């Protein structure tokens, strides 16, 4: 839960090899708590993205037309 002195960054990750990279230390330096959500395994529809201060969607190589192999 966010307190007045903490910031929340919500990250939707779609592939293990695609990470925050250089963004992670910057977010941490600015006091963000980072929650990484594995979009391939968690129900992202159940998450309120407006509850976080920052929303980052990492994506991946899959295309929107590939719902048969990537239903997330």
NORWOPE-V546204 format. One line per field, one symbol per residue. phi: phi as a letter, one per 40 degrees, with the letter a starting at -180 (. if undefined). psi: psi as a letter, one per 40 degrees, with the letter a starting at -180 (. if undefined). A space follows every 10 residues. Layout:
phi=???
psi=???
This chain:
phi=.cbdbbbbbb bcbbadcbbc fccdcccccc gccbbcbccc bbccccbccc cccbbbbcga ccbccccccb cc
psi=ihideiihhh hhhehdehid beddddddde ehhhhhhhee digddehhee eidhhhhdaa eiidefddeg e.
